[in-house]
Amino acid sequence: MCVAIQDLPLGPHRPTLSATYDLRSDQKISGLQLSGLVKDVDYELKHSVANKATTLDLYTSAPGGSILMAGFCPRGLRELSLFHTAGPINVQPFWIRDAKMARLKIGQGSARKRCPISMQVDYPLDGGKLSYAFGFRKLAPGRSFRARAEVSAGRAWVEYSDARVEPGATWSARLCAPINGGSKSPELVLRRTWKWAPSW
């Protein structure tokens, strides 16, 4: 379950605070996120209560209409990426420090994280094997369908979200299942999220 408080009155900025709840856990709150815009930089500050991990992602425009992203953790720089549109497709190379990995995402369209069709290739910098993943996304007013197959990991998932069933809330269902000889059992997760915007 996720609750979001929009337009927090923090000086000249109006960030959004989101909290994720795990009703099965004794801690209840499983994660917190603070996001907003400062000058020309978008930020997302996340904290996982279960893992006691905090991350900060910064996004800003780069020459040529590209988007530069830098991810940080308490140990310093976590990853770098550059999103660039080239005609009908987009490319996004990554450098991921802890995994010692270079990643390349190629998708259709000009919207980051909203590609109708996408492919991901991971290249371990220590000489390991390449891994592949393929994604599909279909959007409609108030509804979305997503699917992803991680071939090398032997798993896949499909997710359907609907914000038209209940006013002010979004319901989603995700099914994860093994493929290509994967050993994990299928898992179905149902989720309800809503936003609360108080008048300050």
N, CA and C atoms as an extended XYZ file, in Angstrom:
600
Properties=species:S:1:pos:R:3:atomname:S:1:resname:S:1:resid:I:1 pbc="F F F"
N         0.842       -1.182        0.000 N   MET     1
C         0.000        0.000        0.000 CA  MET     1
C         0.884        1.241        0.000 C   MET     1
N         0.532        2.226       -0.817 N   CYS     2
C         1.340        3.444       -0.931 CA  CYS     2
C         0.476        4.671       -0.715 C   CYS     2
N         0.965        5.610        0.100 N   VAL     3
C         0.288        6.883        0.353 CA  VAL     3
C         1.237        8.018       -0.011 C   VAL     3
N         0.756        9.006       -0.766 N   ALA     4
C         1.594       10.130       -1.191 CA  ALA     4
C         0.979       11.437       -0.727 C   ALA     4
N         1.813       12.310       -0.155 N   ILE     5
C         1.401       13.657        0.261 CA  ILE     5
C         2.081       14.649       -0.673 C   ILE     5
N         1.305       15.363       -1.461 N   GLN     6
C         1.847       16.269       -2.451 CA  GLN     6
C         1.967       17.688       -1.911 C   GLN     6
N         2.864       18.466       -2.526 N   ASP     7
C         3.019       19.894       -2.239 CA  ASP     7
C         3.292       20.177       -0.762 C   ASP     7
N         4.299       19.498       -0.216 N   LEU     8
C         4.700       19.786        1.161 CA  LEU     8
C         5.267       21.207        1.241 C   LEU     8
N         4.906       21.978        2.256 N   PRO     9
C         5.383       23.371        2.356 CA  PRO     9
C         6.778       23.449        2.951 C   PRO     9
N         7.801       23.141        2.147 N   LEU    10
C         9.190       23.223        2.599 CA  LEU    10
C         9.861       24.409        1.914 C   LEU    10
N         9.697       25.583        2.479 N   GLY    11
C        10.279       26.785        1.890 CA  GLY    11
C         9.699       27.048        0.510 C   GLY    11
N        10.547       27.416       -0.453 N   PRO    12
C        10.050       27.722       -1.794 CA  PRO    12
C         9.738       26.475       -2.624 C   PRO    12
N        10.070       25.298       -2.114 N   HIS    13
C         9.883       24.064       -2.873 CA  HIS    13
C         8.642       23.330       -2.381 C   HIS    13
N         8.032       22.565       -3.272 N   ARG    14
C         6.812       21.830       -2.944 CA  ARG    14
C         6.992       20.359       -3.313 C   ARG    14
N         7.794       19.619       -2.557 N   PRO    15
C         8.066       18.220       -2.896 CA  PRO    15
C         6.883       17.313       -2.568 C   PRO    15
N         7.001       16.073       -3.005 N   THR    16
C         6.011       15.040       -2.716 CA  THR    16
C         6.652       13.982       -1.822 C   THR    16
N         5.978       13.634       -0.745 N   LEU    17
C         6.444       12.599        0.177 CA  LEU    17
C         5.554       11.372        0.016 C   LEU    17
N         6.172       10.223       -0.256 N   SER    18
C         5.432        8.975       -0.424 CA  SER    18
C         5.899        7.972        0.623 C   SER    18
N         4.957        7.195        1.136 N   ALA    19
C         5.266        6.141        2.105 CA  ALA    19
C         4.632        4.840        1.627 C   ALA    19
N         5.410        3.770        1.658 N   THR    20
C         4.922        2.453        1.281 CA  THR    20
C         4.746        1.616        2.535 C   THR    20
N         3.570        1.003        2.660 N   TYR    21
C         3.244        0.215        3.842 CA  TYR    21
C         3.189       -1.269        3.489 C   TYR    21
N         3.740       -2.099        4.367 N   ASP    22
C         3.624       -3.549        4.261 CA  ASP    22
C         2.770       -4.012        5.432 C   ASP    22
N         1.508       -4.310        5.154 N   LEU    23
C         0.575       -4.647        6.223 CA  LEU    23
C         0.898       -5.979        6.886 C   LEU    23
N         1.764       -6.789        6.262 N   ARG    24
C         2.138       -8.080        6.853 CA  ARG    24
C         3.328       -7.951        7.797 C   ARG    24
N         3.991       -6.802        7.803 N   SER    25
C         5.202       -6.627        8.604 CA  SER    25
C         4.900       -5.912        9.911 C   SER    25
N         5.706       -6.188       10.919 N   ASP    26
C         5.553       -5.499       12.206 CA  ASP    26
C         5.952       -4.035       12.097 C   ASP    26
N         6.866       -3.718       11.157 N   GLN    27
C         7.325       -2.338       11.003 CA  GLN    27
C         6.325       -1.480       10.240 C   GLN    27
N         5.423       -2.121        9.495 N   LYS    28
C         4.384       -1.449        8.711 CA  LYS    28
C         4.971       -0.599        7.589 C   LYS    28
N         5.675        0.489        7.903 N   ILE    29
C         6.252        1.324        6.848 CA  ILE    29
C         7.498        0.627        6.304 C   ILE    29
N         7.475        0.313        4.998 N   SER    30
C         8.600       -0.393        4.394 CA  SER    30
C         9.505        0.524        3.590 C   SER    30
N         8.999        1.702        3.187 N   GLY    31
C         9.827        2.598        2.397 CA  GLY    31
C         9.300        4.019        2.386 C   GLY    31
N        10.204        4.980        2.216 N   LEU    32
C         9.864        6.396        2.126 CA  LEU    32
C        10.532        6.992        0.900 C   LEU    32
N         9.859        7.941        0.256 N   GLN    33
C        10.435        8.618       -0.903 CA  GLN    33
C        10.050       10.090       -0.887 C   GLN    33
N        11.049       10.944       -1.115 N   LEU    34
C        10.843       12.387       -1.225 CA  LEU    34
C        11.325       12.810       -2.613 C   LEU    34
N        10.454       13.429       -3.390 N   SER    35
C        10.816       13.800       -4.759 CA  SER    35
C        10.350       15.222       -5.047 C   SER    35
N        11.075       15.875       -5.958 N   GLY    36
C        10.724       17.244       -6.312 CA  GLY    36
C        11.703       17.822       -7.310 C   GLY    36
N        11.692       19.143       -7.399 N   LEU    37
C        12.514       19.868       -8.369 CA  LEU    37
C        13.175       21.054       -7.678 C   LEU    37
N        14.493       21.175       -7.837 N   VAL    38
C        15.255       22.320       -7.339 CA  VAL    38
C        15.998       22.919       -8.532 C   VAL    38
N        15.589       24.124       -8.913 N   LYS    39
C        16.114       24.775      -10.111 CA  LYS    39
C        15.896       23.868      -11.317 C   LYS    39
N        16.951       23.382      -11.953 N   ASP    40
C        16.795       22.541      -13.143 CA  ASP    40
C        17.098       21.072      -12.856 C   ASP    40
N        17.083       20.690      -11.595 N   VAL    41
C        17.450       19.323      -11.228 CA  VAL    41
C        16.272       18.645      -10.520 C   VAL    41
N        15.827       17.515      -11.081 N   ASP    42
C        14.838       16.675      -10.413 CA  ASP    42
C        15.562       15.723       -9.466 C   ASP    42
N        14.948       15.447       -8.330 N   TYR    43
C        15.578       14.551       -7.367 CA  TYR    43
C        14.564       13.543       -6.833 C   TYR    43
N        15.088       12.368       -6.466 N   GLU    44
C        14.309       11.327       -5.800 CA  GLU    44
C        15.164       10.757       -4.670 C   GLU    44
N        14.749       11.002       -3.447 N   LEU    45
C        15.446       10.492       -2.265 CA  LEU    45
C        14.619        9.340       -1.712 C   LEU    45
N        15.210        8.135       -1.663 N   LYS    46
C        14.479        6.948       -1.230 CA  LYS    46
C        15.168        6.305       -0.037 C   LYS    46
N        14.354        5.764        0.856 N   HIS    47
C        14.886        5.026        2.005 CA  HIS    47
C        14.082        3.751        2.193 C   HIS    47
N        14.773        2.624        2.210 N   SER    48
C        14.153        1.332        2.468 CA  SER    48
C        14.319        0.996        3.944 C   SER    48
N        13.203        0.853        4.648 N   VAL    49
C        13.263        0.551        6.073 CA  VAL    49
C        13.785       -0.864        6.299 C   VAL    49
N        13.342       -1.809        5.466 N   ALA    50
C        13.749       -3.204        5.638 CA  ALA    50
C        15.243       -3.385        5.409 C   ALA    50
N        15.763       -2.773        4.351 N   ASN    51
C        17.185       -2.930        4.021 CA  ASN    51
C        18.072       -1.867        4.656 C   ASN    51
N        17.455       -0.864        5.283 N   LYS    52
C        18.179        0.264        5.867 CA  LYS    52
C        19.109        0.911        4.840 C   LYS    52
N        18.583        1.047        3.618 N   ALA    53
C        19.367        1.602        2.508 CA  ALA    53
C        18.749        2.913        2.040 C   ALA    53
N        19.602        3.907        1.783 N   THR    54
C        19.155        5.216        1.307 CA  THR    54
C        19.857        5.523       -0.011 C   THR    54
N        19.088        5.996       -0.993 N   THR    55
C        19.649        6.355       -2.294 CA  THR    55
C        19.123        7.716       -2.718 C   THR    55
N        19.909        8.393       -3.543 N   LEU    56
C        19.529        9.690       -4.091 CA  LEU    56
C        19.792        9.668       -5.592 C   LEU    56
N        18.768        9.956       -6.389 N   ASP    57
C        18.894       10.033       -7.841 CA  ASP    57
C        18.651       11.461       -8.291 C   ASP    57
N        19.536       11.975       -9.123 N   LEU    58
C        19.436       13.330       -9.658 CA  LEU    58
C        19.314       13.268      -11.175 C   LEU    58
N        18.422       14.089      -11.737 N   TYR    59
C        18.191       14.131      -13.180 CA  TYR    59
C        18.286       15.573      -13.656 C   TYR    59
N        18.964       15.771      -14.782 N   THR    60
C        19.055       17.114      -15.355 CA  THR    60
C        19.227       17.012      -16.860 C   THR    60
N        18.869       18.079      -17.562 N   SER    61
C        18.976       18.093      -19.021 CA  SER    61
C        20.426       18.269      -19.443 C   SER    61
N        20.793       17.605      -20.527 N   ALA    62
C        22.133       17.689      -21.094 CA  ALA    62
C        22.016       18.210      -22.522 C   ALA    62
N        23.117       18.645      -23.130 N   PRO    63
C        23.060       19.148      -24.513 CA  PRO    63
C        22.458       18.119      -25.462 C   PRO    63
N        21.728       18.625      -26.456 N   GLY    64
C        21.116       17.747      -27.438 CA  GLY    64
C        19.804       17.143      -27.003 C   GLY    64
N        19.211       17.666      -25.929 N   GLY    65
C        17.948       17.127      -25.448 CA  GLY    65
C        18.072       15.856      -24.645 C   GLY    65
N        19.286       15.477      -24.259 N   SER    66
C        19.495       14.270      -23.475 CA  SER    66
C        19.202       14.534      -21.995 C   SER    66
N        19.062       13.459      -21.239 N   ILE    67
C        18.845       13.536      -19.797 CA  ILE    67
C        19.972       12.785      -19.103 C   ILE    67
N        20.676       13.478      -18.215 N   LEU    68
C        21.778       12.891      -17.463 CA  LEU    68
C        21.283       12.517      -16.075 C   LEU    68
N        21.590       11.276      -15.652 N   MET    69
C        21.181       10.810      -14.332 CA  MET    69
C        22.403       10.344      -13.548 C   MET    69
N        22.467       10.752      -12.285 N   ALA    70
C        23.513       10.298      -11.376 CA  ALA    70
C        22.850        9.741      -10.128 C   ALA    70
N        23.213        8.530       -9.755 N   GLY    71
C        22.662        7.890       -8.570 CA  GLY    71
C        23.716        7.784       -7.472 C   GLY    71
N        23.309        8.093       -6.245 N   PHE    72
C        24.239        8.100       -5.118 CA  PHE    72
C        23.712        7.210       -3.996 C   PHE    72
N        24.630        6.718       -3.180 N   CYS    73
C        24.320        5.987       -1.967 CA  CYS    73
C        25.280        6.489       -0.891 C   CYS    73
N        25.155        6.037        0.361 N   PRO    74
C        26.067        6.546        1.399 CA  PRO    74
C        27.546        6.358        1.091 C   PRO    74
N        27.896        5.400        0.230 N   ARG    75
C        29.302        5.168       -0.119 CA  ARG    75
C        29.772        6.054       -1.260 C   ARG    75
N        28.878        6.838       -1.851 N   GLY    76
C        29.262        7.722       -2.948 CA  GLY    76
C        28.474        7.442       -4.209 C   GLY    76
N        29.102        7.665       -5.355 N   LEU    77
C        28.438        7.500       -6.637 CA  LEU    77
C        28.058        6.038       -6.860 C   LEU    77
N        26.788        5.806       -7.210 N   ARG    78
C        26.274        4.456       -7.407 CA  ARG    78
C        26.187        4.070       -8.883 C   ARG    78
N        25.701        4.989       -9.716 N   GLU    79
C        25.588        4.719      -11.140 CA  GLU    79
C        25.448        6.025      -11.923 C   GLU    79
N        25.765        5.947      -13.219 N   LEU    80
C        25.614        7.058      -14.143 CA  LEU    80
C        24.877        6.552      -15.379 C   LEU    80
N        24.047        7.420      -15.976 N   SER    81
C        23.390        7.048      -17.223 CA  SER    81
C        23.069        8.304      -18.025 C   SER    81
N        22.865        8.094      -19.324 N   LEU    82
C        22.524        9.184      -20.234 CA  LEU    82
C        21.417        8.704      -21.164 C   LEU    82
N        20.263        9.366      -21.124 N   PHE    83
C        19.132        9.017      -21.975 CA  PHE    83
C        19.120        9.946      -23.182 C   PHE    83
N        19.106        9.358      -24.392 N   HIS    84
C        19.162       10.161      -25.616 CA  HIS    84
C        18.217        9.575      -26.654 C   HIS    84
N        17.467       10.455      -27.315 N   THR    85
C        16.556       10.055      -28.377 CA  THR    85
C        17.231       10.230      -29.725 C   THR    85
N        17.154        9.180      -30.548 N   ALA    86
C        17.725        9.214      -31.896 CA  ALA    86
C        16.645        8.798      -32.887 C   ALA    86
N        15.903        9.764      -33.395 N   GLY    87
C        14.809        9.454      -34.310 CA  GLY    87
C        13.698        8.705      -33.593 C   GLY    87
N        13.251        7.571      -34.133 N   PRO    88
C        12.128        6.844      -33.521 CA  PRO    88
C        12.518        5.981      -32.332 C   PRO    88
N        13.810        5.913      -31.997 N   ILE    89
C        14.242        5.077      -30.877 CA  ILE    89
C        14.991        5.919      -29.849 C   ILE    89
N        15.202        5.334      -28.688 N   ASN    90
C        16.026        5.977      -27.663 CA  ASN    90
C        17.069        4.985      -27.177 C   ASN    90
N        18.188        5.518      -26.755 N   VAL    91
C        19.268        4.696      -26.210 CA  VAL    91
C        19.658        5.266      -24.847 C   VAL    91
N        20.020        4.368      -23.929 N   GLN    92
C        20.406        4.799      -22.588 CA  GLN    92
C        21.510        3.895      -22.064 C   GLN    92
N        22.767        4.335      -22.160 N   PRO    93
C        23.861        3.567      -21.572 CA  PRO    93
C        23.977        3.847      -20.072 C   PRO    93
N        24.379        2.822      -19.319 N   PHE    94
C        24.559        2.912      -17.873 CA  PHE    94
C        25.955        2.443      -17.495 C   PHE    94
N        26.464        2.988      -16.397 N   TRP    95
C        27.594        2.413      -15.677 CA  TRP    95
C        27.128        2.192      -14.246 C   TRP    95
N        27.196        0.926      -13.773 N   ILE    96
C        26.706        0.557      -12.447 CA  ILE    96
C        27.894        0.082      -11.623 C   ILE    96
N        28.243        0.843      -10.597 N   ARG    97
C        29.495        0.611       -9.876 CA  ARG    97
C        29.521       -0.703       -9.123 C   ARG    97
N        28.566       -0.925       -8.209 N   ASP    98
C        28.625       -2.092       -7.338 CA  ASP    98
C        28.537       -3.398       -8.117 C   ASP    98
N        27.744       -3.410       -9.183 N   ALA    99
C        27.609       -4.630       -9.984 CA  ALA    99
C        28.749       -4.802      -10.972 C   ALA    99
N        29.625       -3.786      -11.073 N   LYS   100
C        30.714       -3.812      -12.047 CA  LYS   100
C        30.175       -4.167      -13.425 C   LYS   100
N        29.203       -3.345      -13.864 N   MET   101
C        28.449       -3.694      -15.054 CA  MET   101
C        28.208       -2.473      -15.926 C   MET   101
N        28.235       -2.686      -17.240 N   ALA   102
C        27.779       -1.704      -18.207 CA  ALA   102
C        26.449       -2.198      -18.764 C   ALA   102
N        25.492       -1.302      -18.886 N   ARG   103
C        24.143       -1.681      -19.335 CA  ARG   103
C        23.732       -0.771      -20.496 C   ARG   103
N        23.037       -1.347      -21.456 N   LEU   104
C        22.510       -0.582      -22.580 CA  LEU   104
C        21.033       -0.891      -22.736 C   LEU   104
N        20.214        0.161      -22.697 N   LYS   105
C        18.789        0.025      -22.950 CA  LYS   105
C        18.453        0.691      -24.287 C   LYS   105
N        17.676        0.012      -25.085 N   ILE   106
C        17.214        0.542      -26.368 CA  ILE   106
C        15.699        0.413      -26.395 C   ILE   106
N        15.011        1.509      -26.693 N   GLY   107
C        13.551        1.479      -26.681 CA  GLY   107
C        12.947        2.269      -27.816 C   GLY   107
N        11.649        2.133      -27.943 N   GLN   108
C        10.897        2.860      -28.968 CA  GLN   108
C        10.297        4.127      -28.367 C   GLN   108
N        10.387        5.250      -29.103 N   GLY   109
C         9.789        6.491      -28.641 CA  GLY   109
C        10.773        7.388      -27.923 C   GLY   109
N        10.248        8.499      -27.401 N   SER   110
C        11.106        9.516      -26.787 CA  SER   110
C        10.848        9.706      -25.295 C   SER   110
N        10.020        8.841      -24.686 N   ALA   111
C         9.681        8.989      -23.267 CA  ALA   111
C        10.479        8.007      -22.427 C   ALA   111
N        11.224        8.522      -21.466 N   ARG   112
C        12.011        7.669      -20.579 CA  ARG   112
C        11.094        6.869      -19.666 C   ARG   112
N        11.360        5.572      -19.544 N   LYS   113
C        10.596        4.637      -18.722 CA  LYS   113
C         9.183        4.398      -19.234 C   LYS   113
N         8.881        4.820      -20.455 N   ARG   114
C         7.544        4.601      -21.019 CA  ARG   114
C         7.623        4.044      -22.443 C   ARG   114
N         8.646        3.262      -22.733 N   CYS   115
C         8.836        2.731      -24.082 CA  CYS   115
C         7.825        1.610      -24.349 C   CYS   115
N         7.115        1.663      -25.487 N   PRO   116
C         6.203        0.556      -25.825 CA  PRO   116
C         6.937       -0.773      -25.968 C   PRO   116
N         8.131       -0.740      -26.561 N   ILE   117
C         8.961       -1.932      -26.724 CA  ILE   117
C        10.389       -1.560      -26.324 C   ILE   117
N        11.059       -2.425      -25.573 N   SER   118
C        12.420       -2.122      -25.132 CA  SER   118
C        13.251       -3.401      -25.022 C   SER   118
N        14.559       -3.206      -25.084 N   MET   119
C        15.506       -4.302      -24.910 CA  MET   119
C        16.629       -3.815      -24.005 C   MET   119
N        17.114       -4.692      -23.137 N   GLN   120
C        18.198       -4.366      -22.215 CA  GLN   120
C        19.295       -5.418      -22.314 C   GLN   120
N        20.538       -4.950      -22.410 N   VAL   121
C        21.694       -5.842      -22.457 CA  VAL   121
C        22.643       -5.449      -21.332 C   VAL   121
N        23.024       -6.402      -20.505 N   ASP   122
C        23.968       -6.170      -19.410 CA  ASP   122
C        25.298       -6.834      -19.745 C   ASP   122
N        26.384       -6.070      -19.596 N   TYR   123
C        27.727       -6.569      -19.902 CA  TYR   123
C        28.594       -6.464      -18.647 C   TYR   123
N        28.886       -7.591      -18.002 N   PRO   124
C        29.743       -7.554      -16.800 CA  PRO   124
C        31.156       -7.104      -17.151 C   PRO   124
N        31.657       -6.134      -16.437 N   LEU   125
C        32.994       -5.604      -16.724 CA  LEU   125
C        34.108       -6.526      -16.242 C   LEU   125
N        33.750       -7.552      -15.451 N   ASP   126
C        34.767       -8.492      -14.990 CA  ASP   126
C        34.869       -9.716      -15.889 C   ASP   126
N        34.204       -9.671      -17.042 N   GLY   127
C        34.338      -10.757      -18.004 CA  GLY   127
C        33.270      -11.816      -17.948 C   GLY   127
N        32.161      -11.598      -17.259 N   GLY   128
C        31.078      -12.577      -17.195 CA  GLY   128
C        30.263      -12.618      -18.479 C   GLY   128
N        29.165      -13.380      -18.448 N   LYS   129
C        28.320      -13.545      -19.628 CA  LYS   129
C        27.345      -12.385      -19.782 C   LYS   129
N        26.994      -12.087      -21.031 N   LEU   130
C        25.961      -11.097      -21.314 CA  LEU   130
C        24.609      -11.616      -20.838 C   LEU   130
N        23.729      -10.700      -20.422 N   SER   131
C        22.357      -11.068      -20.070 CA  SER   131
C        21.397      -10.141      -20.810 C   SER   131
N        20.198      -10.662      -21.094 N   TYR   132
C        19.245       -9.934      -21.929 CA  TYR   132
C        17.892       -9.871      -21.237 C   TYR   132
N        17.152       -8.805      -21.553 N   ALA   133
C        15.782       -8.664      -21.080 CA  ALA   133
C        14.989       -7.889      -22.128 C   ALA   133
N        13.700       -8.213      -22.237 N   PHE   134
C        12.822       -7.565      -23.213 CA  PHE   134
C        11.569       -7.078      -22.498 C   PHE   134
N        11.090       -5.888      -22.892 N   GLY   135
C         9.928       -5.308      -22.238 CA  GLY   135
C         8.872       -4.855      -23.223 C   GLY   135
N         7.637       -4.804      -22.726 N   PHE   136
C         6.495       -4.340      -23.521 CA  PHE   136
C         5.607       -3.510      -22.619 C   PHE   136
N         5.053       -2.434      -23.169 N   ARG   137
C         4.187       -1.547      -22.389 CA  ARG   137
C         3.072       -1.007      -23.282 C   ARG   137
N         1.856       -1.015      -22.757 N   LYS   138
C         0.697       -0.471      -23.459 CA  LYS   138
C        -0.054        0.439      -22.510 C   LYS   138
N        -0.215        1.698      -22.909 N   LEU   139
C        -0.878        2.683      -22.066 CA  LEU   139
C        -2.223        3.087      -22.660 C   LEU   139
N        -3.184        3.339      -21.783 N   ALA   140
C        -4.494        3.865      -22.153 CA  ALA   140
C        -4.915        4.809      -21.035 C   ALA   140
N        -5.879        5.699      -21.273 N   PRO   141
C        -6.291        6.628      -20.210 CA  PRO   141
C        -6.693        5.899      -18.930 C   PRO   141
N        -5.892        6.105      -17.884 N   GLY   142
C        -6.188        5.510      -16.586 CA  GLY   142
C        -5.827        4.048      -16.456 C   GLY   142
N        -5.222        3.458      -17.503 N   ARG   143
C        -4.917        2.037      -17.460 CA  ARG   143
C        -3.564        1.781      -18.108 C   ARG   143
N        -2.897        0.708      -17.692 N   SER   144
C        -1.616        0.341      -18.301 CA  SER   144
C        -1.404       -1.161      -18.199 C   SER   144
N        -0.674       -1.682      -19.171 N   PHE   145
C        -0.290       -3.088      -19.174 CA  PHE   145
C         1.197       -3.158      -19.462 C   PHE   145
N         1.940       -3.895      -18.630 N   ARG   146
C         3.383       -4.031      -18.816 CA  ARG   146
C         3.773       -5.498      -18.721 C   ARG   146
N         4.817       -5.842      -19.440 N   ALA   147
C         5.347       -7.199      -19.382 CA  ALA   147
C         6.852       -7.135      -19.573 C   ALA   147
N         7.561       -8.073      -18.952 N   ARG   148
C         9.014       -8.105      -19.054 CA  ARG   148
C         9.500       -9.546      -18.946 C   ARG   148
N        10.413       -9.907      -19.819 N   ALA   149
C        11.024      -11.237      -19.798 CA  ALA   149
C        12.517      -11.078      -19.601 C   ALA   149
N        13.033      -11.611      -18.509 N   GLU   150
C        14.459      -11.596      -18.214 CA  GLU   150
C        15.005      -12.980      -18.564 C   GLU   150
N        15.490      -13.093      -19.788 N   VAL   151
C        15.826      -14.398      -20.357 CA  VAL   151
C        16.915      -15.099      -19.555 C   VAL   151
N        17.999      -14.415      -19.275 N   SER   152
C        19.132      -15.044      -18.589 CA  SER   152
C        18.783      -15.435      -17.157 C   SER   152
N        17.912      -14.657      -16.511 N   ALA   153
C        17.533      -14.954      -15.125 CA  ALA   153
C        16.428      -16.005      -15.041 C   ALA   153
N        15.779      -16.319      -16.165 N   GLY   154
C        14.746      -17.341      -16.167 CA  GLY   154
C        13.457      -16.925      -15.497 C   GLY   154
N        13.071      -15.649      -15.641 N   ARG   155
C        11.820      -15.203      -15.035 CA  ARG   155
C        11.151      -14.155      -15.917 C   ARG   155
N         9.847      -13.994      -15.701 N   ALA   156
C         9.068      -13.010      -16.441 CA  ALA   156
C         7.926      -12.532      -15.559 C   ALA   156
N         7.410      -11.342      -15.864 N   TRP   157
C         6.258      -10.847      -15.126 CA  TRP   157
C         5.361      -10.024      -16.041 C   TRP   157
N         4.086      -10.002      -15.688 N   VAL   158
C         3.107       -9.156      -16.368 CA  VAL   158
C         2.365       -8.372      -15.293 C   VAL   158
N         2.018       -7.126      -15.603 N   GLU   159
C         1.345       -6.265      -14.621 CA  GLU   159
C         0.262       -5.446      -15.296 C   GLU   159
N        -0.901       -5.396      -14.665 N   TYR   160
C        -2.015       -4.583      -15.148 CA  TYR   160
C        -2.399       -3.593      -14.053 C   TYR   160
N        -2.501       -2.298      -14.413 N   SER   161
C        -2.895       -1.247      -13.464 CA  SER   161
C        -4.128       -0.531      -13.981 C   SER   161
N        -5.023       -0.182      -13.057 N   ASP   162
C        -6.277        0.467      -13.447 CA  ASP   162
C        -6.630        1.543      -12.422 C   ASP   162
N        -6.702        2.798      -12.883 N   ALA   163
C        -7.077        3.917      -12.012 CA  ALA   163
C        -8.526        4.338      -12.239 C   ALA   163
N        -9.271        3.549      -12.995 N   ARG   164
C       -10.659        3.903      -13.304 CA  ARG   164
C       -11.659        3.068      -12.518 C   ARG   164
N       -11.169        2.074      -11.804 N   VAL   165
C       -12.063        1.221      -11.030 CA  VAL   165
C       -12.618        1.961       -9.823 C   VAL   165
N       -11.743        2.702       -9.139 N   GLU   166
C       -12.120        3.420       -7.924 CA  GLU   166
C       -11.584        4.845       -7.997 C   GLU   166
N       -12.410        5.863       -7.870 N   PRO   167
C       -11.931        7.249       -7.948 CA  PRO   167
C       -10.866        7.539       -6.894 C   PRO   167
N        -9.742        8.142       -7.327 N   GLY   168
C        -8.677        8.524       -6.414 CA  GLY   168
C        -7.729        7.417       -6.035 C   GLY   168
N        -7.904        6.235       -6.586 N   ALA   169
C        -7.043        5.107       -6.238 CA  ALA   169
C        -6.651        4.343       -7.500 C   ALA   169
N        -5.550        3.617       -7.402 N   THR   170
C        -5.084        2.774       -8.501 CA  THR   170
C        -4.906        1.356       -8.002 C   THR   170
N        -5.529        0.427       -8.698 N   TRP   171
C        -5.384       -0.989       -8.392 CA  TRP   171
C        -4.445       -1.616       -9.409 C   TRP   171
N        -3.582       -2.510       -8.963 N   SER   172
C        -2.675       -3.188       -9.874 CA  SER   172
C        -2.517       -4.648       -9.458 C   SER   172
N        -2.272       -5.484      -10.456 N   ALA   173
C        -2.026       -6.911      -10.230 CA  ALA   173
C        -0.789       -7.299      -11.014 C   ALA   173
N         0.144       -7.993      -10.346 N   ARG   174
C         1.381       -8.428      -11.002 CA  ARG   174
C         1.559       -9.930      -10.800 C   ARG   174
N         1.805      -10.619      -11.916 N   LEU   175
C         2.071      -12.050      -11.886 CA  LEU   175
C         3.502      -12.293      -12.323 C   LEU   175
N         4.291      -12.955      -11.472 N   CYS   176
C         5.667      -13.332      -11.786 CA  CYS   176
C         5.726      -14.848      -11.950 C   CYS   176
N         6.445      -15.301      -12.967 N   ALA   177
C         6.501      -16.729      -13.245 CA  ALA   177
C         7.851      -17.086      -13.835 C   ALA   177
N         8.307      -18.322      -13.627 N   PRO   178
C         9.591      -18.758      -14.201 CA  PRO   178
C         9.461      -19.051      -15.693 C   PRO   178
N        10.531      -18.824      -16.438 N   ILE   179
C        10.610      -19.171      -17.857 CA  ILE   179
C        11.981      -19.791      -18.113 C   ILE   179
N        12.098      -20.457      -19.223 N   ASN   180
C        13.398      -20.954      -19.671 CA  ASN   180
C        14.117      -21.773      -18.595 C   ASN   180
N        13.331      -22.592      -17.870 N   GLY   181
C        13.935      -23.447      -16.849 CA  GLY   181
C        14.125      -22.798      -15.498 C   GLY   181
N        13.530      -21.630      -15.277 N   GLY   182
C        13.652      -20.970      -13.982 CA  GLY   182
C        13.028      -21.809      -12.863 C   GLY   182
N        13.540      -21.677      -11.650 N   SER   183
C        13.127      -22.555      -10.552 CA  SER   183
C        12.139      -21.923       -9.585 C   SER   183
N        11.925      -20.617       -9.636 N   LYS   184
C        11.042      -19.965       -8.673 CA  LYS   184
C         9.577      -20.271       -8.977 C   LYS   184
N         8.764      -20.313       -7.918 N   SER   185
C         7.336      -20.569       -8.077 CA  SER   185
C         6.622      -19.301       -8.535 C   SER   185
N         5.499      -19.447       -9.253 N   PRO   186
C         4.723      -18.264       -9.657 CA  PRO   186
C         4.237      -17.484       -8.437 C   PRO   186
N         4.128      -16.164       -8.589 N   GLU   187
C         3.697      -15.301       -7.485 CA  GLU   187
C         2.750      -14.238       -8.025 C   GLU   187
N         1.640      -14.027       -7.330 N   LEU   188
C         0.653      -13.016       -7.709 CA  LEU   188
C         0.575      -11.975       -6.604 C   LEU   188
N         0.719      -10.687       -6.971 N   VAL   189
C         0.682       -9.594       -6.003 CA  VAL   189
C        -0.404       -8.603       -6.425 C   VAL   189
N        -1.296       -8.273       -5.506 N   LEU   190
C        -2.327       -7.254       -5.713 CA  LEU   190
C        -1.976       -6.032       -4.874 C   LEU   190
N        -2.149       -4.828       -5.447 N   ARG   191
C        -1.750       -3.610       -4.751 CA  ARG   191
C        -2.774       -2.503       -4.992 C   ARG   191
N        -2.983       -1.700       -3.956 N   ARG   192
C        -3.861       -0.527       -4.062 CA  ARG   192
C        -3.081        0.691       -3.591 C   ARG   192
N        -3.015        1.735       -4.410 N   THR   193
C        -2.329        2.973       -4.035 CA  THR   193
C        -3.287        4.146       -4.222 C   THR   193
N        -3.063        5.178       -3.406 N   TRP   194
C        -3.855        6.387       -3.573 CA  TRP   194
C        -3.044        7.574       -3.108 C   TRP   194
N        -3.456        8.763       -3.539 N   LYS   195
C        -2.754        9.991       -3.191 CA  LYS   195
C        -3.640       10.872       -2.335 C   LYS   195
N        -2.971       11.556       -1.407 N   TRP   196
C        -3.650       12.477       -0.516 CA  TRP   196
C        -2.960       13.825       -0.624 C   TRP   196
N        -3.685       14.859       -1.031 N   ALA   197
C        -3.116       16.192       -1.194 CA  ALA   197
C        -3.830       17.148       -0.225 C   ALA   197
N        -3.276       17.345        0.988 N   PRO   198
C        -3.942       18.225        1.962 CA  PRO   198
C        -3.787       19.695        1.578 C   PRO   198
N        -4.658       20.495        2.119 N   SER   199
C        -4.586       21.945        1.908 CA  SER   199
C        -3.795       22.566        3.048 C   SER   199
N        -2.555       23.028        2.737 N   TRP   200
C        -1.687       23.596        3.768 CA  TRP   200
C        -2.000       25.070        3.967 C   TRP   200
